[in-house]
Amino acid sequence: EGLQLYPNPAHDAITIAANEELTSITVTNLMGQTLYATRAPTARYALDVSAYPPGVYIVKINEYITRRFVRW
């Protein structure tokens, strides 16, 4: 798939890196609430998560790839 999301767990920021263009990124909490959404026409994207409370979050990339990360 060629997708990396790091560091995980994260404190201040996560980086999403892919072999293909990232067309959209959406972050939700486990209750399904959307916390962040963007169009990101790039293969690498840095996302500031420092304002999120500690917990588990779901990142949906390009509408079909789903990853989880932990914010501590």
Predicted model as a PDB file, atoms N, CA, C, CB and O in Angstrom, pLDDT in the B-factor column:
MODEL        1                                                                  
ATOM      1  N   GLU A   1       0.820  -1.188   0.000  1.00 64.00           N  
ATOM      2  CA  GLU A   1       0.000   0.000   0.000  1.00 64.00           C  
ATOM      3  C   GLU A   1       0.865   1.253   0.000  1.00 64.00           C  
ATOM      4  CB  GLU A   1      -0.934  -0.003   1.198  1.00 64.00           C  
ATOM      5  O   GLU A   1       0.476   2.269  -0.575  1.00 64.00           O  
ATOM      6  N   GLY A   2       2.043   1.197   0.641  1.00 87.00           N  
ATOM      7  CA  GLY A   2       2.970   2.311   0.602  1.00 87.00           C  
ATOM      8  C   GLY A   2       2.545   3.520   1.406  1.00 87.00           C  
ATOM      9  O   GLY A   2       2.823   4.651   1.006  1.00 87.00           O  
ATOM     10  N   LEU A   3       1.871   3.309   2.543  1.00 94.00           N  
ATOM     11  CA  LEU A   3       1.421   4.417   3.369  1.00 94.00           C  
ATOM     12  C   LEU A   3       2.037   4.298   4.756  1.00 94.00           C  
ATOM     13  CB  LEU A   3      -0.120   4.450   3.454  1.00 94.00           C  
ATOM     14  O   LEU A   3       2.037   3.225   5.360  1.00 94.00           O  
ATOM     15  N   GLN A   4       2.562   5.418   5.252  1.00 96.00           N  
ATOM     16  CA  GLN A   4       3.116   5.466   6.600  1.00 96.00           C  
ATOM     17  C   GLN A   4       2.425   6.575   7.381  1.00 96.00           C  
ATOM     18  CB  GLN A   4       4.652   5.689   6.566  1.00 96.00           C  
ATOM     19  O   GLN A   4       2.155   7.654   6.854  1.00 96.00           O  
ATOM     20  N   LEU A   5       2.145   6.287   8.642  1.00 97.00           N  
ATOM     21  CA  LEU A   5       1.599   7.276   9.562  1.00 97.00           C  
ATOM     22  C   LEU A   5       2.464   7.185  10.808  1.00 97.00           C  
ATOM     23  CB  LEU A   5       0.055   7.026   9.881  1.00 97.00           C  
ATOM     24  O   LEU A   5       2.471   6.154  11.481  1.00 97.00           O  
ATOM     25  N   TYR A   6       3.190   8.248  11.123  1.00 98.00           N  
ATOM     26  CA  TYR A   6       4.141   8.202  12.236  1.00 98.00           C  
ATOM     27  C   TYR A   6       4.304   9.580  12.859  1.00 98.00           C  
ATOM     28  CB  TYR A   6       5.503   7.671  11.764  1.00 98.00           C  
ATOM     29  O   TYR A   6       3.970  10.575  12.215  1.00 98.00           O  
ATOM     30  N   PRO A   7       4.805   9.678  14.087  1.00 98.00           N  
ATOM     31  CA  PRO A   7       4.985   8.576  15.043  1.00 98.00           C  
ATOM     32  C   PRO A   7       3.635   8.131  15.585  1.00 98.00           C  
ATOM     33  CB  PRO A   7       5.917   8.998  16.206  1.00 98.00           C  
ATOM     34  O   PRO A   7       2.656   8.876  15.553  1.00 98.00           O  
ATOM     35  N   ASN A   8       3.607   6.931  16.072  1.00 98.00           N  
ATOM     36  CA  ASN A   8       2.380   6.390  16.642  1.00 98.00           C  
ATOM     37  C   ASN A   8       2.763   5.503  17.817  1.00 98.00           C  
ATOM     38  CB  ASN A   8       1.551   5.595  15.576  1.00 98.00           C  
ATOM     39  O   ASN A   8       3.272   4.402  17.605  1.00 98.00           O  
ATOM     40  N   PRO A   9       2.538   5.941  19.031  1.00 98.00           N  
ATOM     41  CA  PRO A   9       1.720   7.065  19.475  1.00 98.00           C  
ATOM     42  C   PRO A   9       2.402   8.416  19.206  1.00 98.00           C  
ATOM     43  CB  PRO A   9       1.412   6.926  20.964  1.00 98.00           C  
ATOM     44  O   PRO A   9       3.620   8.497  19.046  1.00 98.00           O  
ATOM     45  N   ALA A  10       1.585   9.462  19.161  1.00 98.00           N  
ATOM     46  CA  ALA A  10       2.053  10.814  18.876  1.00 98.00           C  
ATOM     47  C   ALA A  10       1.677  11.743  20.016  1.00 98.00           C  
ATOM     48  CB  ALA A  10       1.469  11.329  17.547  1.00 98.00           C  
ATOM     49  O   ALA A  10       0.750  11.479  20.783  1.00 98.00           O  
ATOM     50  N   HIS A  11       2.420  12.836  20.107  1.00 97.00           N  
ATOM     51  CA  HIS A  11       2.093  13.837  21.119  1.00 97.00           C  
ATOM     52  C   HIS A  11       1.712  15.169  20.474  1.00 97.00           C  
ATOM     53  CB  HIS A  11       3.275  14.034  22.074  1.00 97.00           C  
ATOM     54  O   HIS A  11       0.673  15.743  20.800  1.00 97.00           O  
ATOM     55  N   ASP A  12       2.549  15.660  19.562  1.00 97.00           N  
ATOM     56  CA  ASP A  12       2.315  16.967  18.962  1.00 97.00           C  
ATOM     57  C   ASP A  12       1.834  16.912  17.517  1.00 97.00           C  
ATOM     58  CB  ASP A  12       3.561  17.768  19.028  1.00 97.00           C  
ATOM     59  O   ASP A  12       0.982  17.703  17.110  1.00 97.00           O  
ATOM     60  N   ALA A  13       2.382  15.975  16.741  1.00 98.00           N  
ATOM     61  CA  ALA A  13       2.055  15.935  15.308  1.00 98.00           C  
ATOM     62  C   ALA A  13       2.240  14.527  14.773  1.00 98.00           C  
ATOM     63  CB  ALA A  13       2.934  16.931  14.512  1.00 98.00           C  
ATOM     64  O   ALA A  13       2.994  13.727  15.327  1.00 98.00           O  
ATOM     65  N   ILE A  14       1.537  14.239  13.686  1.00 98.00           N  
ATOM     66  CA  ILE A  14       1.754  12.999  12.944  1.00 98.00           C  
ATOM     67  C   ILE A  14       2.101  13.376  11.509  1.00 98.00           C  
ATOM     68  CB  ILE A  14       0.490  12.058  13.000  1.00 98.00           C  
ATOM     69  O   ILE A  14       1.704  14.430  11.014  1.00 98.00           O  
ATOM     70  N   THR A  15       2.836  12.510  10.867  1.00 97.00           N  
ATOM     71  CA  THR A  15       3.155  12.681   9.458  1.00 97.00           C  
ATOM     72  C   THR A  15       2.525  11.533   8.694  1.00 97.00           C  
ATOM     73  CB  THR A  15       4.695  12.739   9.222  1.00 97.00           C  
ATOM     74  O   THR A  15       2.615  10.374   9.098  1.00 97.00           O  
ATOM     75  N   ILE A  16       1.890  11.869   7.594  1.00 96.00           N  
ATOM     76  CA  ILE A  16       1.305  10.868   6.703  1.00 96.00           C  
ATOM     77  C   ILE A  16       2.103  10.933   5.412  1.00 96.00           C  
ATOM     78  CB  ILE A  16      -0.245  11.119   6.452  1.00 96.00           C  
ATOM     79  O   ILE A  16       2.181  11.983   4.774  1.00 96.00           O  
ATOM     80  N   ALA A  17       2.690   9.819   5.031  1.00 95.00           N  
ATOM     81  CA  ALA A  17       3.492   9.765   3.815  1.00 95.00           C  
ATOM     82  C   ALA A  17       3.017   8.596   2.968  1.00 95.00           C  
ATOM     83  CB  ALA A  17       5.007   9.633   4.142  1.00 95.00           C  
ATOM     84  O   ALA A  17       2.775   7.506   3.486  1.00 95.00           O  
ATOM     85  N   ALA A  18       2.881   8.823   1.655  1.00 92.00           N  
ATOM     86  CA  ALA A  18       2.355   7.797   0.763  1.00 92.00           C  
ATOM     87  C   ALA A  18       3.117   7.791  -0.558  1.00 92.00           C  
ATOM     88  CB  ALA A  18       0.858   8.018   0.514  1.00 92.00           C  
ATOM     89  O   ALA A  18       3.787   8.758  -0.918  1.00 92.00           O  
ATOM     90  N   ASN A  19       2.994   6.680  -1.262  1.00 91.00           N  
ATOM     91  CA  ASN A  19       3.578   6.568  -2.599  1.00 91.00           C  
ATOM     92  C   ASN A  19       2.713   7.255  -3.643  1.00 91.00           C  
ATOM     93  CB  ASN A  19       3.774   5.105  -2.971  1.00 91.00           C  
ATOM     94  O   ASN A  19       3.173   7.523  -4.753  1.00 91.00           O  
ATOM     95  N   GLU A  20       1.468   7.539  -3.296  1.00 89.00           N  
ATOM     96  CA  GLU A  20       0.551   8.206  -4.212  1.00 89.00           C  
ATOM     97  C   GLU A  20       0.078   9.515  -3.583  1.00 89.00           C  
ATOM     98  CB  GLU A  20      -0.659   7.289  -4.557  1.00 89.00           C  
ATOM     99  O   GLU A  20       0.305   9.755  -2.397  1.00 89.00           O  
ATOM    100  N   GLU A  21      -0.565  10.342  -4.363  1.00 91.00           N  
ATOM    101  CA  GLU A  21      -1.059  11.617  -3.863  1.00 91.00           C  
ATOM    102  C   GLU A  21      -2.157  11.411  -2.826  1.00 91.00           C  
ATOM    103  CB  GLU A  21      -1.575  12.474  -5.014  1.00 91.00           C  
ATOM    104  O   GLU A  21      -3.060  10.595  -3.016  1.00 91.00           O  
ATOM    105  N   LEU A  22      -2.071  12.148  -1.743  1.00 92.00           N  
ATOM    106  CA  LEU A  22      -3.105  12.146  -0.719  1.00 92.00           C  
ATOM    107  C   LEU A  22      -4.164  13.155  -1.150  1.00 92.00           C  
ATOM    108  CB  LEU A  22      -2.519  12.492   0.705  1.00 92.00           C  
ATOM    109  O   LEU A  22      -3.922  14.361  -1.116  1.00 92.00           O  
ATOM    110  N   THR A  23      -5.309  12.678  -1.546  1.00 93.00           N  
ATOM    111  CA  THR A  23      -6.331  13.608  -2.024  1.00 93.00           C  
ATOM    112  C   THR A  23      -7.226  14.126  -0.913  1.00 93.00           C  
ATOM    113  CB  THR A  23      -7.174  12.944  -3.073  1.00 93.00           C  
ATOM    114  O   THR A  23      -7.755  15.233  -1.013  1.00 93.00           O  
ATOM    115  N   SER A  24      -7.407  13.337   0.154  1.00 96.00           N  
ATOM    116  CA  SER A  24      -8.211  13.804   1.283  1.00 96.00           C  
ATOM    117  C   SER A  24      -7.746  13.118   2.560  1.00 96.00           C  
ATOM    118  CB  SER A  24      -9.719  13.535   1.040  1.00 96.00           C  
ATOM    119  O   SER A  24      -7.296  11.973   2.553  1.00 96.00           O  
ATOM    120  N   ILE A  25      -7.871  13.861   3.657  1.00 96.00           N  
ATOM    121  CA  ILE A  25      -7.514  13.346   4.984  1.00 96.00           C  
ATOM    122  C   ILE A  25      -8.621  13.767   5.933  1.00 96.00           C  
ATOM    123  CB  ILE A  25      -6.103  13.879   5.469  1.00 96.00           C  
ATOM    124  O   ILE A  25      -8.981  14.943   5.996  1.00 96.00           O  
ATOM    125  N   THR A  26      -9.167  12.796   6.679  1.00 97.00           N  
ATOM    126  CA  THR A  26     -10.195  13.080   7.676  1.00 97.00           C  
ATOM    127  C   THR A  26      -9.799  12.401   8.978  1.00 97.00           C  
ATOM    128  CB  THR A  26     -11.603  12.598   7.197  1.00 97.00           C  
ATOM    129  O   THR A  26      -9.423  11.229   8.981  1.00 97.00           O  
ATOM    130  N   VAL A  27      -9.882  13.135  10.085  1.00 98.00           N  
ATOM    131  CA  VAL A  27      -9.590  12.582  11.408  1.00 98.00           C  
ATOM    132  C   VAL A  27     -10.882  12.585  12.210  1.00 98.00           C  
ATOM    133  CB  VAL A  27      -8.465  13.399  12.141  1.00 98.00           C  
ATOM    134  O   VAL A  27     -11.559  13.607  12.315  1.00 98.00           O  
ATOM    135  N   THR A  28     -11.219  11.422  12.777  1.00 98.00           N  
ATOM    136  CA  THR A  28     -12.392  11.315  13.635  1.00 98.00           C  
ATOM    137  C   THR A  28     -11.993  10.695  14.965  1.00 98.00           C  
ATOM    138  CB  THR A  28     -13.501  10.482  12.954  1.00 98.00           C  
ATOM    139  O   THR A  28     -10.980  10.004  15.070  1.00 98.00           O  
ATOM    140  N   ASN A  29     -12.806  10.956  15.972  1.00 98.00           N  
ATOM    141  CA  ASN A  29     -12.599  10.263  17.242  1.00 98.00           C  
ATOM    142  C   ASN A  29     -13.392   8.952  17.201  1.00 98.00           C  
ATOM    143  CB  ASN A  29     -13.038  11.160  18.464  1.00 98.00           C  
ATOM    144  O   ASN A  29     -14.063   8.662  16.210  1.00 98.00           O  
ATOM    145  N   LEU A  30     -13.316   8.174  18.264  1.00 97.00           N  
ATOM    146  CA  LEU A  30     -13.990   6.873  18.272  1.00 97.00           C  
ATOM    147  C   LEU A  30     -15.507   6.990  18.358  1.00 97.00           C  
ATOM    148  CB  LEU A  30     -13.487   6.045  19.427  1.00 97.00           C  
ATOM    149  O   LEU A  30     -16.214   5.998  18.178  1.00 97.00           O  
ATOM    150  N   MET A  31     -16.013   8.184  18.629  1.00 97.00           N  
ATOM    151  CA  MET A  31     -17.464   8.404  18.636  1.00 97.00           C  
ATOM    152  C   MET A  31     -17.959   8.801  17.251  1.00 97.00           C  
ATOM    153  CB  MET A  31     -17.842   9.488  19.661  1.00 97.00           C  
ATOM    154  O   MET A  31     -19.154   9.029  17.062  1.00 97.00           O  
ATOM    155  N   GLY A  32     -17.047   8.886  16.277  1.00 97.00           N  
ATOM    156  CA  GLY A  32     -17.425   9.216  14.911  1.00 97.00           C  
ATOM    157  C   GLY A  32     -17.487  10.697  14.604  1.00 97.00           C  
ATOM    158  O   GLY A  32     -17.904  11.082  13.512  1.00 97.00           O  
ATOM    159  N   GLN A  33     -17.080  11.538  15.546  1.00 97.00           N  
ATOM    160  CA  GLN A  33     -17.098  12.981  15.326  1.00 97.00           C  
ATOM    161  C   GLN A  33     -15.887  13.391  14.487  1.00 97.00           C  
ATOM    162  CB  GLN A  33     -17.110  13.742  16.677  1.00 97.00           C  
ATOM    163  O   GLN A  33     -14.755  13.027  14.802  1.00 97.00           O  
ATOM    164  N   THR A  34     -16.131  14.143  13.429  1.00 98.00           N  
ATOM    165  CA  THR A  34     -15.029  14.617  12.587  1.00 98.00           C  
ATOM    166  C   THR A  34     -14.335  15.776  13.280  1.00 98.00           C  
ATOM    167  CB  THR A  34     -15.539  15.047  11.181  1.00 98.00           C  
ATOM    168  O   THR A  34     -14.961  16.779  13.622  1.00 98.00           O  
ATOM    169  N   LEU A  35     -13.019  15.621  13.485  1.00 97.00           N  
ATOM    170  CA  LEU A  35     -12.226  16.658  14.140  1.00 97.00           C  
ATOM    171  C   LEU A  35     -11.437  17.482  13.138  1.00 97.00           C  
ATOM    172  CB  LEU A  35     -11.283  16.037  15.151  1.00 97.00           C  
ATOM    173  O   LEU A  35     -11.088  18.632  13.406  1.00 97.00           O  
ATOM    174  N   TYR A  36     -11.156  16.894  11.989  1.00 97.00           N  
ATOM    175  CA  TYR A  36     -10.331  17.575  10.984  1.00 97.00           C  
ATOM    176  C   TYR A  36     -10.609  16.957   9.628  1.00 97.00           C  
ATOM    177  CB  TYR A  36      -8.812  17.480  11.333  1.00 97.00           C  
ATOM    178  O   TYR A  36     -10.748  15.740   9.513  1.00 97.00           O  
ATOM    179  N   ALA A  37     -10.689  17.776   8.616  1.00 97.00           N  
ATOM    180  CA  ALA A  37     -10.852  17.290   7.242  1.00 97.00           C  
ATOM    181  C   ALA A  37     -10.186  18.276   6.305  1.00 97.00           C  
ATOM    182  CB  ALA A  37     -12.360  17.104   6.874  1.00 97.00           C  
ATOM    183  O   ALA A  37     -10.315  19.488   6.471  1.00 97.00           O  
ATOM    184  N   THR A  38      -9.470  17.753   5.317  1.00 95.00           N  
ATOM    185  CA  THR A  38      -8.805  18.619   4.353  1.00 95.00           C  
ATOM    186  C   THR A  38      -8.609  17.896   3.036  1.00 95.00           C  
ATOM    187  CB  THR A  38      -7.462  19.102   4.897  1.00 95.00           C  
ATOM    188  O   THR A  38      -8.635  16.666   2.978  1.00 95.00           O  
ATOM    189  N   ARG A  39      -8.417  18.648   2.011  1.00 93.00           N  
ATOM    190  CA  ARG A  39      -7.943  18.142   0.730  1.00 93.00           C  
ATOM    191  C   ARG A  39      -6.446  18.400   0.743  1.00 93.00           C  
ATOM    192  CB  ARG A  39      -8.672  18.835  -0.517  1.00 93.00           C  
ATOM    193  O   ARG A  39      -6.011  19.511   1.047  1.00 93.00           O  
ATOM    194  N   ALA A  40      -5.665  17.403   0.421  1.00 76.00           N  
ATOM    195  CA  ALA A  40      -4.217  17.529   0.544  1.00 76.00           C  
ATOM    196  C   ALA A  40      -3.538  16.980  -0.701  1.00 76.00           C  
ATOM    197  CB  ALA A  40      -3.711  16.797   1.801  1.00 76.00           C  
ATOM    198  O   ALA A  40      -3.102  15.828  -0.701  1.00 76.00           O  
ATOM    199  N   PRO A  41      -3.438  17.770  -1.758  1.00 87.00           N  
ATOM    200  CA  PRO A  41      -2.832  17.260  -2.992  1.00 87.00           C  
ATOM    201  C   PRO A  41      -1.311  17.164  -2.894  1.00 87.00           C  
ATOM    202  CB  PRO A  41      -3.212  18.149  -4.164  1.00 87.00           C  
ATOM    203  O   PRO A  41      -0.584  17.908  -3.553  1.00 87.00           O  
ATOM    204  N   THR A  42      -0.850  16.244  -2.068  1.00 91.00           N  
ATOM    205  CA  THR A  42       0.572  16.038  -1.854  1.00 91.00           C  
ATOM    206  C   THR A  42       0.785  14.593  -1.431  1.00 91.00           C  
ATOM    207  CB  THR A  42       1.134  17.025  -0.788  1.00 91.00           C  
ATOM    208  O   THR A  42      -0.177  13.911  -1.078  1.00 91.00           O  
ATOM    209  N   ALA A  43       2.011  14.114  -1.458  1.00 93.00           N  
ATOM    210  CA  ALA A  43       2.294  12.741  -1.038  1.00 93.00           C  
ATOM    211  C   ALA A  43       2.744  12.675   0.419  1.00 93.00           C  
ATOM    212  CB  ALA A  43       3.360  12.127  -1.937  1.00 93.00           C  
ATOM    213  O   ALA A  43       2.918  11.588   0.968  1.00 93.00           O  
ATOM    214  N   ARG A  44       2.934  13.842   1.045  1.00 94.00           N  
ATOM    215  CA  ARG A  44       3.378  13.888   2.443  1.00 94.00           C  
ATOM    216  C   ARG A  44       2.639  15.030   3.133  1.00 94.00           C  
ATOM    217  CB  ARG A  44       4.942  14.078   2.550  1.00 94.00           C  
ATOM    218  O   ARG A  44       2.528  16.132   2.594  1.00 94.00           O  
ATOM    219  N   TYR A  45       2.132  14.747   4.342  1.00 95.00           N  
ATOM    220  CA  TYR A  45       1.340  15.752   5.042  1.00 95.00           C  
ATOM    221  C   TYR A  45       1.631  15.676   6.529  1.00 95.00           C  
ATOM    222  CB  TYR A  45      -0.170  15.560   4.770  1.00 95.00           C  
ATOM    223  O   TYR A  45       1.616  14.590   7.110  1.00 95.00           O  
ATOM    224  N   ALA A  46       1.896  16.822   7.155  1.00 96.00           N  
ATOM    225  CA  ALA A  46       2.108  16.901   8.606  1.00 96.00           C  
ATOM    226  C   ALA A  46       0.837  17.460   9.234  1.00 96.00           C  
ATOM    227  CB  ALA A  46       3.359  17.795   8.963  1.00 96.00           C  
ATOM    228  O   ALA A  46       0.308  18.478   8.787  1.00 96.00           O  
ATOM    229  N   LEU A  47       0.355  16.789  10.267  1.00 96.00           N  
ATOM    230  CA  LEU A  47      -0.895  17.169  10.917  1.00 96.00           C  
ATOM    231  C   LEU A  47      -0.643  17.447  12.394  1.00 96.00           C  
ATOM    232  CB  LEU A  47      -1.965  16.062  10.745  1.00 96.00           C  
ATOM    233  O   LEU A  47      -0.156  16.581  13.121  1.00 96.00           O  
ATOM    234  N   ASP A  48      -0.973  18.650  12.831  1.00 97.00           N  
ATOM    235  CA  ASP A  48      -0.828  19.038  14.235  1.00 97.00           C  
ATOM    236  C   ASP A  48      -1.959  18.409  15.036  1.00 97.00           C  
ATOM    237  CB  ASP A  48      -0.831  20.592  14.396  1.00 97.00           C  
ATOM    238  O   ASP A  48      -3.131  18.682  14.774  1.00 97.00           O  
ATOM    239  N   VAL A  49      -1.619  17.570  16.007  1.00 98.00           N  
ATOM    240  CA  VAL A  49      -2.625  16.921  16.862  1.00 98.00           C  
ATOM    241  C   VAL A  49      -2.491  17.363  18.320  1.00 98.00           C  
ATOM    242  CB  VAL A  49      -2.497  15.391  16.769  1.00 98.00           C  
ATOM    243  O   VAL A  49      -3.090  16.763  19.212  1.00 98.00           O  
ATOM    244  N   SER A  50      -1.707  18.409  18.555  1.00 97.00           N  
ATOM    245  CA  SER A  50      -1.422  18.834  19.933  1.00 97.00           C  
ATOM    246  C   SER A  50      -2.667  19.304  20.688  1.00 97.00           C  
ATOM    247  CB  SER A  50      -0.397  19.946  19.921  1.00 97.00           C  
ATOM    248  O   SER A  50      -2.680  19.263  21.919  1.00 97.00           O  
ATOM    249  N   ALA A  51      -3.704  19.745  19.990  1.00 97.00           N  
ATOM    250  CA  ALA A  51      -4.924  20.215  20.659  1.00 97.00           C  
ATOM    251  C   ALA A  51      -5.904  19.083  20.969  1.00 97.00           C  
ATOM    252  CB  ALA A  51      -5.614  21.256  19.798  1.00 97.00           C  
ATOM    253  O   ALA A  51      -6.884  19.294  21.683  1.00 97.00           O  
ATOM    254  N   TYR A  52      -5.649  17.892  20.441  1.00 97.00           N  
ATOM    255  CA  TYR A  52      -6.556  16.766  20.683  1.00 97.00           C  
ATOM    256  C   TYR A  52      -6.316  16.202  22.082  1.00 97.00           C  
ATOM    257  CB  TYR A  52      -6.363  15.659  19.609  1.00 97.00           C  
ATOM    258  O   TYR A  52      -5.168  16.111  22.516  1.00 97.00           O  
ATOM    259  N   PRO A  53      -7.369  15.823  22.788  1.00 97.00           N  
ATOM    260  CA  PRO A  53      -7.166  15.166  24.079  1.00 97.00           C  
ATOM    261  C   PRO A  53      -6.546  13.778  23.872  1.00 97.00           C  
ATOM    262  CB  PRO A  53      -8.508  15.052  24.850  1.00 97.00           C  
ATOM    263  O   PRO A  53      -6.705  13.190  22.803  1.00 97.00           O  
ATOM    264  N   PRO A  54      -5.850  13.256  24.869  1.00 98.00           N  
ATOM    265  CA  PRO A  54      -5.277  11.914  24.730  1.00 98.00           C  
ATOM    266  C   PRO A  54      -6.362  10.894  24.383  1.00 98.00           C  
ATOM    267  CB  PRO A  54      -4.554  11.498  26.026  1.00 98.00           C  
ATOM    268  O   PRO A  54      -7.468  10.945  24.920  1.00 98.00           O  
ATOM    269  N   GLY A  55      -6.037   9.979  23.489  1.00 98.00           N  
ATOM    270  CA  GLY A  55      -7.004   8.965  23.087  1.00 98.00           C  
ATOM    271  C   GLY A  55      -6.637   8.330  21.765  1.00 98.00           C  
ATOM    272  O   GLY A  55      -5.538   8.529  21.249  1.00 98.00           O  
ATOM    273  N   VAL A  56      -7.565   7.565  21.221  1.00 98.00           N  
ATOM    274  CA  VAL A  56      -7.387   6.871  19.949  1.00 98.00           C  
ATOM    275  C   VAL A  56      -8.194   7.606  18.880  1.00 98.00           C  
ATOM    276  CB  VAL A  56      -7.828   5.370  20.053  1.00 98.00           C  
ATOM    277  O   VAL A  56      -9.342   7.988  19.105  1.00 98.00           O  
ATOM    278  N   TYR A  57      -7.580   7.796  17.723  1.00 98.00           N  
ATOM    279  CA  TYR A  57      -8.213   8.520  16.630  1.00 98.00           C  
ATOM    280  C   TYR A  57      -8.118   7.710  15.345  1.00 98.00           C  
ATOM    281  CB  TYR A  57      -7.565   9.903  16.444  1.00 98.00           C  
ATOM    282  O   TYR A  57      -7.236   6.865  15.195  1.00 98.00           O  
ATOM    283  N   ILE A  58      -9.025   7.972  14.435  1.00 98.00           N  
ATOM    284  CA  ILE A  58      -9.068   7.272  13.157  1.00 98.00           C  
ATOM    285  C   ILE A  58      -8.778   8.283  12.055  1.00 98.00           C  
ATOM    286  CB  ILE A  58     -10.451   6.572  12.935  1.00 98.00           C  
ATOM    287  O   ILE A  58      -9.382   9.354  11.995  1.00 98.00           O  
ATOM    288  N   VAL A  59      -7.843   7.919  11.186  1.00 97.00           N  
ATOM    289  CA  VAL A  59      -7.505   8.760  10.039  1.00 97.00           C  
ATOM    290  C   VAL A  59      -7.973   8.033   8.785  1.00 97.00           C  
ATOM    291  CB  VAL A  59      -5.959   9.070   9.979  1.00 97.00           C  
ATOM    292  O   VAL A  59      -7.603   6.883   8.546  1.00 97.00           O  
ATOM    293  N   LYS A  60      -8.789   8.713   7.989  1.00 97.00           N  
ATOM    294  CA  LYS A  60      -9.240   8.157   6.713  1.00 97.00           C  
ATOM    295  C   LYS A  60      -8.526   8.934   5.613  1.00 97.00           C  
ATOM    296  CB  LYS A  60     -10.817   8.241   6.555  1.00 97.00           C  
ATOM    297  O   LYS A  60      -8.597  10.162   5.553  1.00 97.00           O  
ATOM    298  N   ILE A  61      -7.843   8.204   4.752  1.00 94.00           N  
ATOM    299  CA  ILE A  61      -7.021   8.807   3.718  1.00 94.00           C  
ATOM    300  C   ILE A  61      -7.538   8.374   2.354  1.00 94.00           C  
ATOM    301  CB  ILE A  61      -5.533   8.419   3.894  1.00 94.00           C  
ATOM    302  O   ILE A  61      -7.756   7.186   2.113  1.00 94.00           O  
ATOM    303  N   ASN A  62      -7.733   9.345   1.461  1.00 93.00           N  
ATOM    304  CA  ASN A  62      -8.207   9.089   0.097  1.00 93.00           C  
ATOM    305  C   ASN A  62      -9.497   8.282   0.068  1.00 93.00           C  
ATOM    306  CB  ASN A  62      -7.142   8.362  -0.690  1.00 93.00           C  
ATOM    307  O   ASN A  62      -9.735   7.524  -0.873  1.00 93.00           O  
ATOM    308  N   GLU A  63     -10.326   8.440   1.087  1.00 88.00           N  
ATOM    309  CA  GLU A  63     -11.654   7.822   1.141  1.00 88.00           C  
ATOM    310  C   GLU A  63     -11.672   6.300   1.300  1.00 88.00           C  
ATOM    311  CB  GLU A  63     -12.388   8.171  -0.086  1.00 88.00           C  
ATOM    312  O   GLU A  63     -12.747   5.728   1.479  1.00 88.00           O  
ATOM    313  N   TYR A  64     -10.532   5.633   1.242  1.00 92.00           N  
ATOM    314  CA  TYR A  64     -10.566   4.166   1.323  1.00 92.00           C  
ATOM    315  C   TYR A  64      -9.508   3.550   2.234  1.00 92.00           C  
ATOM    316  CB  TYR A  64     -10.407   3.598  -0.039  1.00 92.00           C  
ATOM    317  O   TYR A  64      -9.575   2.353   2.512  1.00 92.00           O  
ATOM    318  N   ILE A  65      -8.543   4.321   2.702  1.00 94.00           N  
ATOM    319  CA  ILE A  65      -7.512   3.793   3.599  1.00 94.00           C  
ATOM    320  C   ILE A  65      -7.804   4.305   5.007  1.00 94.00           C  
ATOM    321  CB  ILE A  65      -6.068   4.215   3.129  1.00 94.00           C  
ATOM    322  O   ILE A  65      -7.997   5.504   5.207  1.00 94.00           O  
ATOM    323  N   THR A  66      -7.835   3.408   5.968  1.00 96.00           N  
ATOM    324  CA  THR A  66      -8.118   3.787   7.350  1.00 96.00           C  
ATOM    325  C   THR A  66      -6.975   3.344   8.243  1.00 96.00           C  
ATOM    326  CB  THR A  66      -9.451   3.175   7.831  1.00 96.00           C  
ATOM    327  O   THR A  66      -6.518   2.204   8.163  1.00 96.00           O  
ATOM    328  N   ARG A  67      -6.519   4.249   9.091  1.00 97.00           N  
ATOM    329  CA  ARG A  67      -5.480   3.953  10.067  1.00 97.00           C  
ATOM    330  C   ARG A  67      -5.895   4.543  11.410  1.00 97.00           C  
ATOM    331  CB  ARG A  67      -4.098   4.515   9.609  1.00 97.00           C  
ATOM    332  O   ARG A  67      -6.673   5.494  11.472  1.00 97.00           O  
ATOM    333  N   ARG A  68      -5.362   3.962  12.484  1.00 98.00           N  
ATOM    334  CA  ARG A  68      -5.592   4.505  13.829  1.00 98.00           C  
ATOM    335  C   ARG A  68      -4.279   5.050  14.365  1.00 98.00           C  
ATOM    336  CB  ARG A  68      -6.176   3.418  14.792  1.00 98.00           C  
ATOM    337  O   ARG A  68      -3.198   4.567  14.028  1.00 98.00           O  
ATOM    338  N   PHE A  69      -4.400   6.060  15.202  1.00 98.00           N  
ATOM    339  CA  PHE A  69      -3.229   6.527  15.934  1.00 98.00           C  
ATOM    340  C   PHE A  69      -3.649   6.894  17.338  1.00 98.00           C  
ATOM    341  CB  PHE A  69      -2.563   7.729  15.226  1.00 98.00           C  
ATOM    342  O   PHE A  69      -4.817   7.176  17.606  1.00 98.00           O  
ATOM    343  N   VAL A  70      -2.682   6.887  18.223  1.00 98.00           N  
ATOM    344  CA  VAL A  70      -2.906   7.213  19.628  1.00 98.00           C  
ATOM    345  C   VAL A  70      -2.236   8.551  19.916  1.00 98.00           C  
ATOM    346  CB  VAL A  70      -2.355   6.089  20.571  1.00 98.00           C  
ATOM    347  O   VAL A  70      -1.074   8.765  19.570  1.00 98.00           O  
ATOM    348  N   ARG A  71      -2.973   9.432  20.546  1.00 98.00           N  
ATOM    349  CA  ARG A  71      -2.414  10.694  21.019  1.00 98.00           C  
ATOM    350  C   ARG A  71      -2.248  10.572  22.523  1.00 98.00           C  
ATOM    351  CB  ARG A  71      -3.326  11.922  20.638  1.00 98.00           C  
ATOM    352  O   ARG A  71      -3.219  10.309  23.233  1.00 98.00           O  
ATOM    353  N   TRP A  72      -1.027  10.759  23.019  1.00 96.00           N  
ATOM    354  CA  TRP A  72      -0.776  10.646  24.461  1.00 96.00           C  
ATOM    355  C   TRP A  72      -0.606  11.983  25.106  1.00 96.00           C  
ATOM    356  CB  TRP A  72       0.439   9.810  24.725  1.00 96.00           C  
ATOM    357  O   TRP A  72      -0.389  12.062  26.315  1.00 96.00           O  
TER     358      TRP A  72                                                      
ENDMDL                                                                          
END                                                                             
